[in-house]
Amino acid sequence: MAQAFPAHALPAHVLVRRLTAPRPAALLLLVGAAATVGGALIFQHGLGYVPCKLCLTERQPYYLALPLLAAALLLPRRLSGALLGLVAIVFLVGAGLGAYHAGAEWGFWPGPSDCGGGAGPAPAGVNDFLKSLEATRPVDCTAAAWRFLGISLAGYNALISLALAALAATASLRALRGR
């Protein structure tokens, strides 16, 4: 009888089952969250995109999730499952922030009225400060600085956060049910 798949490949359901076990899922989530924040930092510091207030707020769920995921790698299965459940909620909040920001960029609803961006280097003196005020333009939360395939960074953040939340929730349920 011939095999339905090559000997070196795993069937999809086996691969999904292995990747949604608590430790592999925590590792995948940790790498995914670190890569997402790393990408944002590359856009900011490497490519010169100044983040707005909402952009900076959208990073906070990742900063909270990273140590929780590191702990989930080290804890016993049930505690790891509980932490993964908490991480799922954190990423759902992140997805909501990203969706709110993307919606404001598309004009579906107003963005925050006090939106301004992160600051550059601190001025050396009062004259430098006054000159920087003339050249500084606050970053608008309702204007996407970059889009790919029609989706802004905030939109991608919403999608990534939602995917990470789904993986965390699946792994949490598996761990807490003992599967």
Sequence and secondary structure as in RCSB ss.txt:
>XXXX:A:sequence
MAQAFPAHALPAHVLVRRLTAPRPAALLLLVGAAATVGGALIFQHGLGYVPCKLCLTERQPYYLALPLLAAALLL
PRRLSGALLGLVAIVFLVGAGLGAYHAGAEWGFWPGPSDCGGGAGPAPAGVNDFLKSLEATRPVDCTAAAWRFLG
ISLAGYNALISLALAALAATASLRALRGR
>XXXX:A:secstr
   SS TTS  HHHHHHHHTSHHHHHHHHHHHHHHHHHHHHIIIIIT     HHHHHHHHHHHHHHHHHHHHHHS
 HHHHHHHHHHHHHHHHHHHHHHHHHHHHHHTSS   TT      S  SSHHHHHHHHHH     TTS S EETT
EEHHHHHHHHHHHHHHHHHHHHHHHHHT 
